[in-house]
Amino acid sequence: MAYEKLFNLQRSEKVLNEIGEELYLAREKAGINLKEVSKDLNIKEEILENIEAGRSGAFKDVFELKNYIAEYAKYLGLETEKILDKFNEYMFEYTSKIPIKEIEKTIELQLKEEAKNETNEMASPYTKTPRKYSKKVYILIYVLALIILALVVAWSVKQITISNQKTNVISYKE
């Protein structure tokens, strides 16, 4: 059983090595160095080196790795679909070997983490709906706005009225 897992892991790593080698050979054939590719694609050189070496462990996000491979293959003029099919096959091989108990355990941990985050006071606009204020807060804001408006109107009237007499003409002193 352990031998089978090791064999499958080596086989799947071989697929990534093949993809990386194919990208490397195409780049070398085109006479382009990694700095040029990095600059043109706006991808760090280290990432491109890891792809060419077939080091999938250097990437936290598999989808990000897939996007890098697709961009790189397209840039080199390779058949992107063919390379992505190889990558998808690798991912299927890799993920289909994960035991169900591990998947269930991971899901359980994620659910616990989500429950923990729900009780947390911090709210992120990307993960949770923002807090809604109660009607009392809106009423208080409305009342304060009306009071401020009334004070402004009273002050304006006082400025216009001089000694309880209304002025009709504005005069200037020279």
DRENDO-1510 file (C-alpha; in Angstrom, 1 decimal, always signed):
<recs>
REC; n; res; u; v; w
REC; 1; MET; +0.0; +0.0; +0.0 .
REC; 2; ALA; +2.8; +2.5; +0.9 .
REC; 3; TYR; +4.7; +1.4; -2.2 .
REC; 4; GLU; +1.6; +2.2; -4.3 .
REC; 5; LYS; +1.3; +5.7; -2.8 .
REC; 6; LEU; +5.0; +6.4; -3.4 .
REC; 7; PHE; +4.7; +5.1; -7.0 .
REC; 8; ASN; +1.7; +7.3; -7.7 .
REC; 9; LEU; +3.4; +10.3; -6.1 .
REC; 10; GLN; +6.5; +9.8; -8.3 .
REC; 11; ARG; +4.3; +9.3; -11.4 .
REC; 12; SER; +2.3; +12.5; -10.7 .
REC; 13; GLU; +5.5; +14.4; -10.0 .
REC; 14; LYS; +6.9; +13.1; -13.3 .
REC; 15; VAL; +3.9; +14.7; -15.1 .
REC; 16; LEU; +4.8; +18.1; -13.6 .
REC; 17; ASN; +8.5; +17.5; -14.5 .
REC; 18; GLU; +7.4; +16.8; -18.1 .
REC; 19; ILE; +5.3; +20.0; -18.2 .
REC; 20; GLY; +8.2; +22.0; -16.7 .
REC; 21; GLU; +10.7; +20.4; -19.1 .
REC; 22; GLU; +8.5; +21.2; -22.1 .
REC; 23; LEU; +8.2; +24.8; -21.0 .
REC; 24; TYR; +12.0; +25.0; -20.4 .
REC; 25; LEU; +12.8; +23.5; -23.8 .
REC; 26; ALA; +10.4; +25.9; -25.6 .
REC; 27; ARG; +11.9; +28.9; -23.9 .
REC; 28; GLU; +15.5; +27.8; -24.7 .
REC; 29; LYS; +14.5; +27.1; -28.3 .
REC; 30; ALA; +13.1; +30.6; -28.6 .
REC; 31; GLY; +16.3; +32.1; -27.1 .
REC; 32; ILE; +14.5; +33.8; -24.2 .
REC; 33; ASN; +15.9; +34.0; -20.7 .
REC; 34; LEU; +13.9; +33.8; -17.5 .
REC; 35; LYS; +14.3; +37.6; -16.8 .
REC; 36; GLU; +12.6; +38.4; -20.1 .
REC; 37; VAL; +9.8; +36.0; -19.5 .
REC; 38; SER; +9.4; +37.3; -15.9 .
REC; 39; LYS; +9.3; +40.9; -17.1 .
REC; 40; ASP; +6.9; +40.2; -20.0 .
REC; 41; LEU; +4.4; +38.1; -17.9 .
REC; 42; ASN; +4.9; +40.0; -14.7 .
REC; 43; ILE; +5.7; +36.7; -12.9 .
REC; 44; LYS; +8.6; +36.4; -10.5 .
REC; 45; GLU; +11.6; +34.5; -11.8 .
REC; 46; GLU; +11.5; +32.1; -8.8 .
REC; 47; ILE; +8.0; +31.1; -9.8 .
REC; 48; LEU; +9.0; +30.3; -13.3 .
REC; 49; GLU; +12.0; +28.4; -12.1 .
REC; 50; ASN; +9.8; +26.3; -9.8 .
REC; 51; ILE; +7.4; +25.6; -12.7 .
REC; 52; GLU; +10.3; +24.5; -15.0 .
REC; 53; ALA; +11.7; +22.3; -12.2 .
REC; 54; GLY; +8.3; +20.7; -11.6 .
REC; 55; ARG; +8.2; +21.8; -7.9 .
REC; 56; SER; +4.5; +21.8; -7.1 .
REC; 57; GLY; +5.2; +22.0; -3.4 .
REC; 58; ALA; +6.5; +25.6; -3.9 .
REC; 59; PHE; +2.9; +26.7; -4.6 .
REC; 60; LYS; +0.2; +27.1; -1.9 .
REC; 61; ASP; -2.6; +27.5; -4.4 .
REC; 62; VAL; -3.0; +24.9; -7.2 .
REC; 63; PHE; -5.3; +27.2; -9.2 .
REC; 64; GLU; -2.6; +29.9; -9.2 .
REC; 65; LEU; +0.0; +27.3; -10.4 .
REC; 66; LYS; -2.4; +26.3; -13.2 .
REC; 67; ASN; -2.9; +30.0; -14.3 .
REC; 68; TYR; +0.9; +30.5; -14.3 .
REC; 69; ILE; +1.4; +27.4; -16.4 .
REC; 70; ALA; -1.3; +28.5; -18.8 .
REC; 71; GLU; +0.1; +32.0; -19.2 .
REC; 72; TYR; +3.7; +30.7; -19.6 .
REC; 73; ALA; +2.6; +28.1; -22.2 .
REC; 74; LYS; +0.6; +30.7; -24.2 .
REC; 75; TYR; +3.5; +33.1; -24.0 .
REC; 76; LEU; +5.8; +30.5; -25.5 .
REC; 77; GLY; +3.3; +29.6; -28.2 .
REC; 78; LEU; +2.7; +26.1; -27.0 .
REC; 79; GLU; -0.6; +24.2; -27.1 .
REC; 80; THR; -2.0; +25.6; -23.9 .
REC; 81; GLU; -5.0; +23.2; -23.8 .
REC; 82; LYS; -2.8; +20.2; -24.2 .
REC; 83; ILE; -0.5; +21.3; -21.3 .
REC; 84; LEU; -3.5; +22.1; -19.1 .
REC; 85; ASP; -5.0; +18.7; -19.9 .
REC; 86; LYS; -1.8; +17.1; -18.6 .
REC; 87; PHE; -1.9; +19.3; -15.5 .
REC; 88; ASN; -5.6; +18.5; -14.9 .
REC; 89; GLU; -4.7; +14.8; -15.2 .
REC; 90; TYR; -2.0; +15.2; -12.7 .
REC; 91; MET; -4.4; +17.0; -10.3 .
REC; 92; PHE; -6.9; +14.3; -10.7 .
REC; 93; GLU; -4.3; +11.6; -10.0 .
REC; 94; TYR; -3.1; +13.5; -6.9 .
REC; 95; THR; -6.4; +14.4; -5.4 .
REC; 96; SER; -8.1; +11.0; -6.1 .
REC; 97; LYS; -5.5; +9.4; -3.9 .
REC; 98; ILE; -6.5; +11.4; -0.8 .
REC; 99; PRO; -8.3; +9.2; +1.6 .
REC; 100; ILE; -12.0; +10.1; +2.4 .
REC; 101; LYS; -11.2; +10.3; +6.1 .
REC; 102; GLU; -8.6; +13.1; +5.4 .
REC; 103; ILE; -11.1; +15.0; +3.3 .
REC; 104; GLU; -13.8; +14.7; +6.0 .
REC; 105; LYS; -11.3; +15.8; +8.7 .
REC; 106; THR; -10.4; +18.9; +6.6 .
REC; 107; ILE; -14.0; +19.8; +6.1 .
REC; 108; GLU; -14.7; +19.4; +9.8 .
REC; 109; LEU; -11.8; +21.7; +10.6 .
REC; 110; GLN; -13.0; +24.3; +8.1 .
REC; 111; LEU; -16.5; +24.2; +9.7 .
REC; 112; LYS; -15.0; +24.6; +13.1 .
REC; 113; GLU; -13.0; +27.6; +11.9 .
REC; 114; GLU; -16.1; +29.2; +10.3 .
REC; 115; ALA; -18.0; +28.7; +13.5 .
REC; 116; LYS; -15.2; +30.3; +15.4 .
REC; 117; ASN; -15.1; +33.2; +13.0 .
REC; 118; GLU; -18.8; +33.8; +13.3 .
REC; 119; THR; -18.5; +34.4; +17.0 .
REC; 120; ASN; -15.6; +36.7; +16.5 .
REC; 121; GLU; -16.4; +40.5; +16.7 .
REC; 122; MET; -14.5; +41.4; +13.5 .
REC; 123; ALA; -16.4; +41.4; +10.3 .
REC; 124; SER; -14.9; +41.2; +6.9 .
REC; 125; PRO; -16.8; +42.6; +3.9 .
REC; 126; TYR; -15.6; +39.5; +1.9 .
REC; 127; THR; -16.6; +36.8; +4.3 .
REC; 128; LYS; -19.6; +38.0; +6.3 .
REC; 129; THR; -22.5; +40.3; +5.9 .
REC; 130; PRO; -21.8; +43.7; +7.6 .
REC; 131; ARG; -23.6; +44.4; +10.8 .
REC; 132; LYS; -26.8; +46.3; +10.5 .
REC; 133; TYR; -27.6; +49.1; +12.9 .
REC; 134; SER; -30.8; +49.0; +14.8 .
REC; 135; LYS; -33.6; +51.5; +14.1 .
REC; 136; LYS; -32.8; +53.4; +17.2 .
REC; 137; VAL; -29.5; +54.5; +15.8 .
REC; 138; TYR; -31.1; +55.8; +12.6 .
REC; 139; ILE; -33.8; +57.6; +14.6 .
REC; 140; LEU; -31.1; +59.2; +16.8 .
REC; 141; ILE; -29.2; +60.4; +13.8 .
REC; 142; TYR; -32.3; +61.8; +12.2 .
REC; 143; VAL; -33.3; +63.7; +15.4 .
REC; 144; LEU; -29.8; +65.1; +15.8 .
REC; 145; ALA; -29.9; +66.3; +12.2 .
REC; 146; LEU; -33.2; +68.0; +12.8 .
REC; 147; ILE; -31.9; +69.7; +15.9 .
REC; 148; ILE; -28.8; +71.0; +14.1 .
REC; 149; LEU; -31.0; +72.2; +11.2 .
REC; 150; ALA; -33.3; +74.1; +13.7 .
REC; 151; LEU; -30.3; +75.7; +15.4 .
REC; 152; VAL; -28.9; +76.9; +12.0 .
REC; 153; VAL; -32.3; +78.3; +11.0 .
REC; 154; ALA; -32.7; +80.1; +14.4 .
REC; 155; TRP; -29.1; +81.5; +14.1 .
REC; 156; SER; -29.8; +82.7; +10.6 .
REC; 157; VAL; -33.0; +84.4; +11.6 .
REC; 158; LYS; -31.3; +86.1; +14.5 .
REC; 159; GLN; -28.6; +87.4; +12.1 .
REC; 160; ILE; -31.1; +88.9; +9.7 .
REC; 161; THR; -33.2; +90.5; +12.5 .
REC; 162; ILE; -31.7; +93.5; +14.2 .
REC; 163; SER; -33.3; +94.6; +17.5 .
REC; 164; ASN; -36.4; +92.6; +16.7 .
REC; 165; GLN; -36.9; +94.7; +13.6 .
REC; 166; LYS; -36.7; +93.1; +10.2 .
REC; 167; THR; -34.4; +94.8; +7.7 .
REC; 168; ASN; -35.3; +95.1; +4.1 .
REC; 169; VAL; -32.2; +96.9; +3.0 .
REC; 170; ILE; -28.6; +96.0; +3.4 .
REC; 171; SER; -26.4; +99.1; +3.9 .
REC; 172; TYR; -22.7; +99.5; +3.8 .
REC; 173; LYS; -20.6; +101.9; +5.8 .
REC; 174; GLU; -17.9; +103.7; +4.0 .
</recs>
